[in-house]
Amino acid sequence: MRIPILVTALATIVAGLSACQTMTPEERRAADEQRCLSYGFRRGTDGFATCLQRIDLDRRAESRAQSAEMMNNMAWDLNGPYIYRDRWRRYH
């Protein structure tokens, strides 16, 4: 009874760890190129370059948004937000 549960738990952990692998820059570029090719763009065209640029800009914007959210959460965890104008300052 305990062995199947243990095997299932172990398989779940291994599957979770394998999903956390990061892509190398070369793998990411290849995936981006495949994505643009799947949209119908051809290599060497302006449309293909624009597609790659937009994917990169989208990735950077997502990274900035995640960073801003993390910083916002950290600010709330440190006794709430602080706005440095005297009439809006929150004292604890």
Disulfide bonds with the S-S distance in Angstrom:
Cys36-Cys51 2.06
